[in-house]
């Protein structure tokens, strides 16, 4: 599915984008030119989202290179798609993690970053991975608008947070979310190794 999105849909959109740019260059009427320009921007955004989705569906670096390189690879696509700079630091020596745990951590980080792009209203995120002898800890802080933790059930992102917590519990780890209005949100992930 990932390959089909990238090679099929992505290539078709690129062809449409190129055609619209040629038409836009040949049109003299400003209102039509503006409309075509809006359409080309929409297609470019859709292409970026498809590229991000294809990486989300199957992160090849996760199985071949490990968790840290896979997250770094994802962050490059994430930043180019959403314009949010993620400053990542890693401390300690990366350990081998069973596939189920590695996928769980990767997916929880994806969900956390997707929520940040949708709701946090920020352009900067700090992410830290700490590799200990028996545990991996990850913290993600968004410098965003935050929310009242008491109101979490009423918010549109609450389902994503519940799924993040459940995914980590199933992998034997934990996910905690802390937030205050005006002070940003912190996601703390831990996984025994």
Backbone as JSON Lines, residues from 0, in Angstrom:
{"i":0,"aa":"X","n":[0.83,-1.2,0.0],"ca":[0.0,0.0,0.0],"c":[0.87,1.26,0.0]}
{"i":1,"aa":"X","n":[1.93,1.22,0.8],"ca":[2.85,2.35,0.86],"c":[3.46,2.62,-0.51]}
{"i":2,"aa":"X","n":[3.9,1.55,-1.17],"ca":[4.5,1.68,-2.5],"c":[3.5,2.21,-3.52]}
{"i":3,"aa":"X","n":[2.25,1.71,-3.44],"ca":[1.2,2.18,-4.37],"c":[0.92,3.67,-4.18]}
{"i":4,"aa":"X","n":[0.88,4.11,-2.92],"ca":[0.65,5.54,-2.66],"c":[1.77,6.37,-3.25]}
{"i":5,"aa":"X","n":[2.99,5.93,-3.03],"ca":[4.15,6.72,-3.48],"c":[4.3,6.67,-5.0]}
{"i":6,"aa":"X","n":[4.29,5.44,-5.54],"ca":[4.55,5.28,-6.98],"c":[3.33,5.59,-7.85]}
{"i":7,"aa":"X","n":[2.13,5.23,-7.37],"ca":[0.92,5.42,-8.18],"c":[0.3,6.78,-7.99]}
{"i":8,"aa":"X","n":[-0.35,6.97,-6.84],"ca":[-1.07,8.22,-6.57],"c":[-0.12,9.41,-6.58]}
{"i":9,"aa":"X","n":[1.02,9.27,-5.94],"ca":[1.99,10.36,-5.88],"c":[2.45,10.81,-7.26]}
{"i":10,"aa":"X","n":[2.74,9.84,-8.15],"ca":[3.19,10.17,-9.5],"c":[2.07,10.82,-10.32]}
{"i":11,"aa":"X","n":[0.83,10.32,-10.14],"ca":[-0.3,10.92,-10.84],"c":[-0.5,12.38,-10.42]}
{"i":12,"aa":"X","n":[-0.43,12.63,-9.13],"ca":[-0.56,14.01,-8.64],"c":[0.55,14.89,-9.18]}
{"i":13,"aa":"X","n":[1.76,14.35,-9.27],"ca":[2.88,15.13,-9.81],"c":[2.6,15.51,-11.26]}
{"i":14,"aa":"X","n":[2.06,14.57,-12.04],"ca":[1.73,14.86,-13.44],"c":[0.65,15.94,-13.54]}
{"i":15,"aa":"X","n":[-0.38,15.86,-12.69],"ca":[-1.43,16.88,-12.67],"c":[-0.85,18.23,-12.28]}
{"i":16,"aa":"X","n":[0.01,18.23,-11.27],"ca":[0.64,19.47,-10.82],"c":[1.43,20.12,-11.95]}
{"i":17,"aa":"X","n":[2.22,19.34,-12.66],"ca":[3.01,19.87,-13.77],"c":[2.1,20.46,-14.85]}
{"i":18,"aa":"X","n":[1.02,19.75,-15.18],"ca":[0.07,20.25,-16.18],"c":[-0.58,21.55,-15.75]}
{"i":19,"aa":"X","n":[-0.99,21.64,-14.47],"ca":[-1.6,22.88,-13.98],"c":[-0.62,24.04,-14.0]}
{"i":20,"aa":"X","n":[0.63,23.78,-13.71],"ca":[1.63,24.85,-13.74],"c":[1.83,25.38,-15.16]}
{"i":21,"aa":"X","n":[1.77,24.49,-16.14],"ca":[1.89,24.91,-17.54],"c":[0.68,25.76,-17.93]}
{"i":22,"aa":"X","n":[-0.52,25.32,-17.55],"ca":[-1.74,26.07,-17.84],"c":[-1.7,27.43,-17.14]}
{"i":23,"aa":"X","n":[-1.28,27.44,-15.88],"ca":[-1.2,28.68,-15.11],"c":[-0.29,29.71,-15.79]}
{"i":24,"aa":"X","n":[0.83,29.22,-16.34],"ca":[1.77,30.13,-17.01],"c":[1.17,30.75,-18.27]}
{"i":25,"aa":"X","n":[0.2,30.05,-18.9],"ca":[-0.36,30.55,-20.15],"c":[-1.64,31.36,-20.01]}
{"i":26,"aa":"X","n":[-2.14,31.51,-18.8],"ca":[-3.4,32.23,-18.6],"c":[-3.11,33.69,-18.27]}
{"i":27,"aa":"X","n":[-3.89,34.57,-18.91],"ca":[-3.69,36.0,-18.67],"c":[-4.64,36.59,-17.64]}
{"i":28,"aa":"X","n":[-5.79,35.98,-17.42],"ca":[-6.78,36.54,-16.5],"c":[-6.36,36.25,-15.05]}
{"i":29,"aa":"X","n":[-6.27,37.33,-14.28],"ca":[-5.74,37.22,-12.92],"c":[-6.57,36.31,-12.03]}
{"i":30,"aa":"X","n":[-7.91,36.4,-12.11],"ca":[-8.73,35.57,-11.21],"c":[-8.56,34.08,-11.51]}
{"i":31,"aa":"X","n":[-8.4,33.73,-12.8],"ca":[-8.16,32.33,-13.16],"c":[-6.75,31.9,-12.76]}
{"i":32,"aa":"X","n":[-5.82,32.81,-12.93],"ca":[-4.43,32.51,-12.55],"c":[-4.35,32.26,-11.04]}
{"i":33,"aa":"X","n":[-5.03,33.09,-10.26],"ca":[-5.05,32.91,-8.8],"c":[-5.69,31.58,-8.42]}
{"i":34,"aa":"X","n":[-6.8,31.24,-9.09],"ca":[-7.48,29.97,-8.81],"c":[-6.56,28.79,-9.11]}
{"i":35,"aa":"X","n":[-5.9,28.82,-10.25],"ca":[-4.97,27.73,-10.6],"c":[-3.81,27.65,-9.62]}
{"i":36,"aa":"X","n":[-3.35,28.79,-9.18],"ca":[-2.25,28.8,-8.2],"c":[-2.69,28.12,-6.9]}
{"i":37,"aa":"X","n":[-3.93,28.41,-6.46],"ca":[-4.47,27.76,-5.26],"c":[-4.57,26.25,-5.46]}
{"i":38,"aa":"X","n":[-4.97,25.83,-6.65],"ca":[-5.08,24.39,-6.94],"c":[-3.71,23.72,-6.93]}
{"i":39,"aa":"X","n":[-2.69,24.39,-7.48],"ca":[-1.36,23.79,-7.48],"c":[-0.82,23.67,-6.05]}
{"i":40,"aa":"X","n":[-1.12,24.67,-5.21],"ca":[-0.69,24.59,-3.82],"c":[-1.38,23.45,-3.09]}
{"i":41,"aa":"X","n":[-2.67,23.24,-3.38],"ca":[-3.41,22.15,-2.77],"c":[-2.84,20.79,-3.19]}
{"i":42,"aa":"X","n":[-2.5,20.66,-4.45],"ca":[-1.91,19.4,-4.93],"c":[-0.54,19.18,-4.29]}
{"i":43,"aa":"X","n":[0.27,20.23,-4.19],"ca":[1.57,20.09,-3.53],"c":[1.41,19.62,-2.09]}
{"i":44,"aa":"X","n":[0.44,20.2,-1.38],"ca":[0.19,19.8,0.01],"c":[-0.27,18.35,0.07]}
{"i":45,"aa":"X","n":[-1.15,17.95,-0.86],"ca":[-1.63,16.57,-0.9],"c":[-0.48,15.61,-1.17]}
{"i":46,"aa":"X","n":[0.44,15.99,-2.06],"ca":[1.6,15.15,-2.35],"c":[2.47,14.97,-1.1]}
{"i":47,"aa":"X","n":[2.66,16.04,-0.33],"ca":[3.44,15.94,0.9],"c":[2.75,15.03,1.89]}
{"i":48,"aa":"X","n":[1.41,15.14,2.0],"ca":[0.68,14.3,2.93],"c":[0.75,12.83,2.52]}
{"i":49,"aa":"X","n":[0.69,12.54,1.22],"ca":[0.8,11.17,0.75],"c":[2.2,10.62,1.04]}
{"i":50,"aa":"X","n":[3.21,11.45,0.83],"ca":[4.57,11.02,1.14],"c":[4.69,10.67,2.62]}
{"i":51,"aa":"X","n":[4.12,11.52,3.47],"ca":[4.15,11.28,4.91],"c":[3.36,10.01,5.25]}
{"i":52,"aa":"X","n":[2.21,9.83,4.63],"ca":[1.39,8.66,4.9],"c":[2.1,7.38,4.47]}
{"i":53,"aa":"X","n":[2.78,7.42,3.34],"ca":[3.48,6.21,2.88],"c":[4.6,5.84,3.84]}
{"i":54,"aa":"X","n":[5.26,6.82,4.45],"ca":[6.28,6.54,5.46],"c":[5.62,6.0,6.72]}
{"i":55,"aa":"X","n":[4.44,6.57,7.08],"ca":[3.75,6.11,8.28],"c":[3.29,4.67,8.13]}
{"i":56,"aa":"X","n":[2.82,4.28,6.94],"ca":[2.33,2.93,6.74],"c":[3.46,1.9,6.85]}
{"i":57,"aa":"X","n":[4.59,2.23,6.3],"ca":[5.7,1.29,6.37],"c":[7.01,2.06,6.47]}
{"i":58,"aa":"X","n":[7.51,2.23,7.69],"ca":[8.79,2.92,7.85],"c":[9.94,1.95,7.59]}
{"i":59,"aa":"X","n":[10.49,1.9,6.38],"ca":[11.52,0.91,6.05],"c":[12.75,1.02,6.95]}
{"i":60,"aa":"X","n":[13.07,2.21,7.41],"ca":[14.26,2.37,8.25],"c":[14.09,1.69,9.6]}
{"i":61,"aa":"X","n":[12.86,1.49,10.05],"ca":[12.62,0.89,11.36],"c":[13.14,-0.54,11.41]}
{"i":62,"aa":"X","n":[12.84,-1.33,10.39],"ca":[13.29,-2.72,10.4],"c":[14.74,-2.87,9.97]}
{"i":63,"aa":"X","n":[15.22,-1.96,9.12],"ca":[16.58,-2.13,8.62],"c":[17.64,-1.4,9.45]}
{"i":64,"aa":"X","n":[17.31,-0.23,9.99],"ca":[18.32,0.58,10.68],"c":[18.09,0.72,12.19]}
{"i":65,"aa":"X","n":[16.85,0.57,12.64],"ca":[16.56,0.71,14.06],"c":[15.66,1.9,14.34]}
{"i":66,"aa":"X","n":[15.27,2.03,15.6],"ca":[14.29,3.03,16.02],"c":[14.77,4.47,15.83]}
{"i":67,"aa":"X","n":[15.94,4.8,16.32],"ca":[16.43,6.18,16.23],"c":[16.56,6.66,14.79]}
{"i":68,"aa":"X","n":[17.23,5.91,13.89],"ca":[17.28,6.36,12.49],"c":[15.9,6.46,11.84]}
{"i":69,"aa":"X","n":[14.97,5.56,12.21],"ca":[13.62,5.61,11.65],"c":[12.91,6.87,12.1]}
{"i":70,"aa":"X","n":[13.05,7.22,13.36],"ca":[12.41,8.45,13.86],"c":[13.04,9.67,13.2]}
{"i":71,"aa":"X","n":[14.36,9.69,13.07],"ca":[15.02,10.83,12.41],"c":[14.55,10.96,10.96]}
{"i":72,"aa":"X","n":[14.41,9.85,10.27],"ca":[13.92,9.86,8.89],"c":[12.5,10.4,8.83]}
{"i":73,"aa":"X","n":[11.65,9.94,9.76],"ca":[10.27,10.43,9.82],"c":[10.23,11.93,10.11]}
{"i":74,"aa":"X","n":[11.09,12.4,10.99],"ca":[11.1,13.81,11.36],"c":[11.44,14.71,10.18]}
{"i":75,"aa":"X","n":[12.3,14.25,9.28],"ca":[12.62,15.05,8.09],"c":[11.38,15.26,7.23]}
{"i":76,"aa":"X","n":[10.61,14.18,7.04],"ca":[9.38,14.28,6.25],"c":[8.35,15.13,7.0]}
{"i":77,"aa":"X","n":[8.26,14.94,8.31],"ca":[7.31,15.67,9.16],"c":[7.58,17.18,9.08]}
{"i":78,"aa":"X","n":[8.85,17.57,9.22],"ca":[9.21,18.99,9.17],"c":[8.91,19.58,7.81]}
{"i":79,"aa":"X","n":[9.22,18.86,6.74],"ca":[8.95,19.4,5.4],"c":[7.45,19.49,5.13]}
{"i":80,"aa":"X","n":[6.66,18.61,5.76],"ca":[5.22,18.63,5.55],"c":[4.53,19.71,6.36]}
{"i":81,"aa":"X","n":[4.88,19.83,7.64],"ca":[4.15,20.72,8.55],"c":[4.91,22.0,8.91]}
{"i":82,"aa":"X","n":[6.19,22.08,8.57],"ca":[6.96,23.27,8.91],"c":[7.29,23.37,10.38]}
{"i":83,"aa":"X","n":[7.2,22.26,11.1],"ca":[7.5,22.24,12.54],"c":[8.88,21.63,12.73]}
{"i":84,"aa":"X","n":[9.79,22.4,13.3],"ca":[11.14,21.92,13.54],"c":[11.16,21.07,14.8]}
{"i":85,"aa":"X","n":[11.68,19.85,14.69],"ca":[11.79,18.96,15.84],"c":[13.27,18.8,16.17]}
{"i":86,"aa":"X","n":[13.65,19.29,17.34],"ca":[15.03,19.18,17.82],"c":[15.11,17.86,18.59]}
{"i":87,"aa":"X","n":[15.89,16.91,18.07],"ca":[15.97,15.59,18.7],"c":[17.36,15.36,19.29]}
{"i":88,"aa":"X","n":[17.37,14.82,20.51],"ca":[18.62,14.46,21.17],"c":[18.5,13.02,21.63]}
{"i":89,"aa":"X","n":[19.61,12.31,21.58],"ca":[19.63,10.93,22.06],"c":[20.81,10.78,23.01]}
{"i":90,"aa":"X","n":[20.54,10.21,24.18],"ca":[21.58,9.98,25.17],"c":[21.67,8.5,25.47]}
{"i":91,"aa":"X","n":[22.88,8.02,25.65],"ca":[23.08,6.59,25.9],"c":[23.29,5.84,24.61]}
{"i":92,"aa":"X","n":[23.44,4.55,24.72],"ca":[23.69,3.7,23.56],"c":[22.4,3.02,23.14]}
{"i":93,"aa":"X","n":[22.04,3.19,21.86],"ca":[20.8,2.58,21.38],"c":[20.87,1.07,21.52]}
{"i":94,"aa":"X","n":[19.8,0.52,22.09],"ca":[19.71,-0.92,22.31],"c":[18.76,-1.53,21.28]}
{"i":95,"aa":"X","n":[18.92,-2.81,21.08],"ca":[18.01,-3.53,20.21],"c":[16.68,-3.73,20.96]}
{"i":96,"aa":"X","n":[15.59,-3.44,20.29],"ca":[14.26,-3.57,20.87],"c":[13.48,-4.57,20.04]}
{"i":97,"aa":"X","n":[12.73,-5.48,20.7],"ca":[11.89,-6.39,19.91],"c":[10.97,-5.61,18.98]}
{"i":98,"aa":"X","n":[10.65,-6.21,17.84],"ca":[9.89,-5.52,16.8],"c":[8.58,-4.92,17.31]}
{"i":99,"aa":"X","n":[7.84,-5.66,18.13],"ca":[6.55,-5.16,18.62],"c":[6.75,-3.87,19.44]}
{"i":100,"aa":"X","n":[7.77,-3.84,20.28],"ca":[8.04,-2.65,21.09],"c":[8.51,-1.49,20.24]}
{"i":101,"aa":"X","n":[9.35,-1.78,19.27],"ca":[9.87,-0.75,18.38],"c":[8.75,-0.11,17.56]}
{"i":102,"aa":"X","n":[7.86,-0.94,17.03],"ca":[6.73,-0.42,16.25],"c":[5.81,0.4,17.14]}
{"i":103,"aa":"X","n":[5.56,-0.09,18.35],"ca":[4.68,0.64,19.28],"c":[5.23,2.03,19.58]}
{"i":104,"aa":"X","n":[6.51,2.11,19.9],"ca":[7.13,3.4,20.21],"c":[7.08,4.32,19.0]}
{"i":105,"aa":"X","n":[7.4,3.78,17.83],"ca":[7.38,4.57,16.6],"c":[5.99,5.13,16.34]}
{"i":106,"aa":"X","n":[4.96,4.29,16.45],"ca":[3.58,4.72,16.2],"c":[3.11,5.75,17.23]}
{"i":107,"aa":"X","n":[3.5,5.58,18.49],"ca":[3.11,6.55,19.52],"c":[3.78,7.9,19.25]}
{"i":108,"aa":"X","n":[5.03,7.88,18.83],"ca":[5.71,9.14,18.48],"c":[5.02,9.8,17.29]}
{"i":109,"aa":"X","n":[4.62,9.0,16.29],"ca":[3.89,9.53,15.14],"c":[2.6,10.21,15.57]}
{"i":110,"aa":"X","n":[1.84,9.53,16.42],"ca":[0.55,10.07,16.87],"c":[0.76,11.35,17.66]}
{"i":111,"aa":"X","n":[1.78,11.34,18.53],"ca":[2.07,12.54,19.32],"c":[2.4,13.71,18.41]}
{"i":112,"aa":"X","n":[3.24,13.47,17.4],"ca":[3.63,14.53,16.48],"c":[2.46,14.97,15.6]}
{"i":113,"aa":"X","n":[1.59,14.03,15.21],"ca":[0.41,14.4,14.43],"c":[-0.51,15.3,15.25]}
{"i":114,"aa":"X","n":[-0.69,14.97,16.53],"ca":[-1.51,15.83,17.4],"c":[-0.9,17.21,17.55]}
{"i":115,"aa":"X","n":[0.42,17.27,17.64],"ca":[1.1,18.56,17.75],"c":[0.83,19.39,16.5]}
{"i":116,"aa":"X","n":[0.95,18.77,15.33],"ca":[0.71,19.5,14.07],"c":[-0.72,20.0,13.98]}
{"i":117,"aa":"X","n":[-1.67,19.21,14.49],"ca":[-3.08,19.59,14.37],"c":[-3.52,20.6,15.42]}
{"i":118,"aa":"X","n":[-3.03,20.46,16.65],"ca":[-3.65,21.19,17.75],"c":[-2.75,22.14,18.55]}
{"i":119,"aa":"X","n":[-1.43,21.96,18.5],"ca":[-0.57,22.68,19.44],"c":[-0.28,24.12,19.06]}
{"i":120,"aa":"X","n":[-0.41,24.47,17.77],"ca":[-0.09,25.82,17.31],"c":[1.34,26.2,17.71]}
{"i":121,"aa":"X","n":[2.29,25.43,17.2],"ca":[3.69,25.63,17.52],"c":[4.54,25.41,16.28]}
{"i":122,"aa":"X","n":[5.76,25.91,16.31],"ca":[6.69,25.69,15.2],"c":[7.96,24.98,15.68]}
{"i":123,"aa":"X","n":[7.98,24.61,16.97],"ca":[9.2,24.03,17.55],"c":[8.84,22.94,18.54]}
{"i":124,"aa":"X","n":[9.49,21.8,18.43],"ca":[9.27,20.67,19.33],"c":[10.63,20.15,19.78]}
{"i":125,"aa":"X","n":[10.72,19.77,21.04],"ca":[11.94,19.12,21.55],"c":[11.62,17.67,21.84]}
{"i":126,"aa":"X","n":[12.5,16.81,21.38],"ca":[12.32,15.37,21.59],"c":[13.62,14.81,22.14]}
{"i":127,"aa":"X","n":[13.53,14.01,23.19],"ca":[14.73,13.43,23.79],"c":[14.53,11.94,24.0]}
{"i":128,"aa":"X","n":[15.5,11.17,23.56],"ca":[15.49,9.72,23.77],"c":[16.64,9.39,24.73]}
{"i":129,"aa":"X","n":[16.31,8.71,25.81],"ca":[17.32,8.33,26.78],"c":[17.35,6.8,26.85]}
{"i":130,"aa":"X","n":[18.5,6.25,26.44],"ca":[18.69,4.8,26.43],"c":[19.4,4.42,27.72]}
{"i":131,"aa":"X","n":[18.7,3.65,28.55],"ca":[19.29,3.12,29.77],"c":[19.52,1.63,29.59]}
{"i":132,"aa":"X","n":[20.14,1.02,30.57],"ca":[20.44,-0.41,30.49],"c":[19.18,-1.24,30.27]}
{"i":133,"aa":"X","n":[18.12,-0.93,31.0],"ca":[16.9,-1.74,30.95],"c":[15.67,-0.97,30.49]}
{"i":134,"aa":"X","n":[15.84,0.24,29.98],"ca":[14.67,1.05,29.66],"c":[14.99,2.12,28.62]}
{"i":135,"aa":"X","n":[14.0,2.39,27.78],"ca":[14.05,3.52,26.86],"c":[13.03,4.54,27.33]}
{"i":136,"aa":"X","n":[13.47,5.78,27.48],"ca":[12.56,6.87,27.83],"c":[12.59,7.9,26.71]}
{"i":137,"aa":"X","n":[11.42,8.35,26.33],"ca":[11.31,9.39,25.3],"c":[10.42,10.49,25.85]}
{"i":138,"aa":"X","n":[10.87,11.72,25.7],"ca":[10.03,12.86,26.06],"c":[9.88,13.76,24.85]}
{"i":139,"aa":"X","n":[8.65,14.23,24.64],"ca":[8.33,15.12,23.53],"c":[7.62,16.33,24.12]}
{"i":140,"aa":"X","n":[8.19,17.51,23.9],"ca":[7.59,18.74,24.42],"c":[7.33,19.69,23.26]}
{"i":141,"aa":"X","n":[6.1,20.26,23.21],"ca":[5.72,21.0,22.0],"c":[5.72,22.53,22.08]}
{"i":142,"aa":"X","n":[5.93,23.15,23.23],"ca":[5.93,24.61,23.35],"c":[4.65,25.24,22.82]}
{"i":143,"aa":"X","n":[3.57,24.48,22.78],"ca":[2.33,24.95,22.16],"c":[1.36,25.58,23.14]}
{"i":144,"aa":"X","n":[0.09,25.63,22.72],"ca":[-0.93,26.32,23.5],"c":[-1.41,25.5,24.7]}
{"i":145,"aa":"X","n":[-1.17,24.2,24.69],"ca":[-1.56,23.35,25.81],"c":[-3.06,23.18,25.93]}
{"i":146,"aa":"X","n":[-3.46,22.45,26.96],"ca":[-4.88,22.23,27.25],"c":[-5.03,21.88,28.72]}
{"i":147,"aa":"X","n":[-6.27,21.95,29.19],"ca":[-6.56,21.55,30.57],"c":[-6.7,20.04,30.59]}
{"i":148,"aa":"X","n":[-5.89,19.37,31.39],"ca":[-5.95,17.92,31.43],"c":[-7.33,17.42,31.87]}
{"i":149,"aa":"X","n":[-8.02,18.2,32.71],"ca":[-9.35,17.81,33.18],"c":[-10.36,17.75,32.03]}
{"i":150,"aa":"X","n":[-10.13,18.54,30.98],"ca":[-11.06,18.61,29.86],"c":[-10.73,17.63,28.74]}
{"i":151,"aa":"X","n":[-9.79,16.73,29.0],"ca":[-9.26,15.86,27.95],"c":[-10.35,15.05,27.24]}
{"i":152,"aa":"X","n":[-11.33,14.53,27.98],"ca":[-12.36,13.68,27.36],"c":[-13.18,14.44,26.32]}
{"i":153,"aa":"X","n":[-13.26,15.76,26.45],"ca":[-14.09,16.57,25.55],"c":[-13.35,17.0,24.28]}
{"i":154,"aa":"X","n":[-12.06,16.79,24.23],"ca":[-11.25,17.31,23.12],"c":[-11.16,16.31,21.97]}
{"i":155,"aa":"X","n":[-10.99,16.81,20.73],"ca":[-10.94,15.91,19.57],"c":[-9.7,15.02,19.56]}
{"i":156,"aa":"X","n":[-8.63,15.42,20.23],"ca":[-7.41,14.61,20.23],"c":[-7.38,13.59,21.35]}
{"i":157,"aa":"X","n":[-8.44,13.53,22.17],"ca":[-8.43,12.62,23.31],"c":[-8.36,11.16,22.87]}
{"i":158,"aa":"X","n":[-9.02,10.79,21.76],"ca":[-8.97,9.42,21.29],"c":[-7.54,9.03,20.92]}
{"i":159,"aa":"X","n":[-6.83,9.93,20.25],"ca":[-5.44,9.65,19.9],"c":[-4.58,9.42,21.13]}
{"i":160,"aa":"X","n":[-4.81,10.2,22.18],"ca":[-4.03,10.05,23.41],"c":[-4.36,8.73,24.09]}
{"i":161,"aa":"X","n":[-5.65,8.36,24.1],"ca":[-6.04,7.07,24.67],"c":[-5.37,5.93,23.91]}
{"i":162,"aa":"X","n":[-5.37,6.0,22.59],"ca":[-4.73,4.96,21.77],"c":[-3.22,4.9,22.01]}
{"i":163,"aa":"X","n":[-2.58,6.06,22.19],"ca":[-1.15,6.08,22.49],"c":[-0.88,5.34,23.8]}
{"i":164,"aa":"X","n":[-1.67,5.62,24.81],"ca":[-1.5,4.97,26.13],"c":[-1.74,3.47,26.03]}
{"i":165,"aa":"X","n":[-2.8,3.07,25.32],"ca":[-3.1,1.65,25.17],"c":[-2.01,0.92,24.4]}
{"i":166,"aa":"X","n":[-1.52,1.55,23.33],"ca":[-0.47,0.91,22.54],"c":[0.78,0.65,23.38]}
{"i":167,"aa":"X","n":[1.15,1.61,24.2],"ca":[2.32,1.42,25.05],"c":[2.07,0.37,26.14]}
{"i":168,"aa":"X","n":[0.86,0.34,26.7],"ca":[0.54,-0.69,27.7],"c":[0.64,-2.08,27.08]}
{"i":169,"aa":"X","n":[0.13,-2.24,25.85],"ca":[0.21,-3.54,25.18],"c":[1.65,-3.96,24.91]}
{"i":170,"aa":"X","n":[2.54,-2.98,24.73],"ca":[3.96,-3.28,24.49],"c":[4.73,-3.44,25.8]}
{"i":171,"aa":"X","n":[4.04,-3.26,26.93],"ca":[4.7,-3.4,28.22],"c":[5.27,-2.11,28.76]}
{"i":172,"aa":"X","n":[4.95,-1.0,28.12],"ca":[5.48,0.3,28.53],"c":[4.39,1.21,29.04]}
{"i":173,"aa":"X","n":[4.69,2.5,29.05],"ca":[3.74,3.51,29.51],"c":[3.85,4.76,28.65]}
{"i":174,"aa":"X","n":[2.75,5.49,28.59],"ca":[2.71,6.8,27.95],"c":[1.93,7.72,28.86]}
{"i":175,"aa":"X","n":[2.54,8.83,29.22],"ca":[1.86,9.82,30.06],"c":[1.86,11.15,29.33]}
{"i":176,"aa":"X","n":[0.78,11.9,29.53],"ca":[0.64,13.2,28.88],"c":[0.36,14.25,29.96]}
{"i":177,"aa":"X","n":[1.15,15.33,29.92],"ca":[0.99,16.44,30.86],"c":[0.81,17.72,30.05]}
{"i":178,"aa":"X","n":[-0.13,18.57,30.48],"ca":[-0.35,19.8,29.74],"c":[-0.98,20.87,30.62]}
{"i":179,"aa":"X","n":[-0.66,22.12,30.3],"ca":[-1.3,23.28,30.91],"c":[-1.52,24.31,29.82]}
{"i":180,"aa":"X","n":[-2.65,24.98,29.89],"ca":[-2.96,26.0,28.89],"c":[-1.88,27.08,28.93]}
{"i":181,"aa":"X","n":[-1.36,27.4,27.76],"ca":[-0.34,28.43,27.63],"c":[1.08,27.96,27.92]}
{"i":182,"aa":"X","n":[1.23,26.7,28.38],"ca":[2.56,26.21,28.75],"c":[3.0,24.99,27.95]}
{"i":183,"aa":"X","n":[2.19,24.56,27.0],"ca":[2.58,23.45,26.16],"c":[2.18,22.09,26.72]}
{"i":184,"aa":"X","n":[2.56,21.06,25.97],"ca":[2.22,19.68,26.33],"c":[3.48,18.84,26.3]}
{"i":185,"aa":"X","n":[3.57,17.93,27.26],"ca":[4.7,17.01,27.37],"c":[4.17,15.59,27.29]}
{"i":186,"aa":"X","n":[4.78,14.79,26.41],"ca":[4.44,13.37,26.28],"c":[5.65,12.59,26.77]}
{"i":187,"aa":"X","n":[5.44,11.71,27.72],"ca":[6.52,10.9,28.3],"c":[6.24,9.43,27.98]}
{"i":188,"aa":"X","n":[7.16,8.8,27.27],"ca":[7.02,7.42,26.87],"c":[8.13,6.62,27.54]}
{"i":189,"aa":"X","n":[7.79,5.45,28.07],"ca":[8.83,4.58,28.62],"c":[8.57,3.15,28.17]}
{"i":190,"aa":"X","n":[9.64,2.41,27.88],"ca":[9.53,1.04,27.45],"c":[10.67,0.23,28.08]}
{"i":191,"aa":"X","n":[10.33,-0.79,28.88],"ca":[11.39,-1.66,29.4],"c":[12.08,-2.38,28.24]}
{"i":192,"aa":"X","n":[13.38,-2.55,28.35],"ca":[14.13,-3.27,27.31],"c":[14.6,-4.58,27.91]}
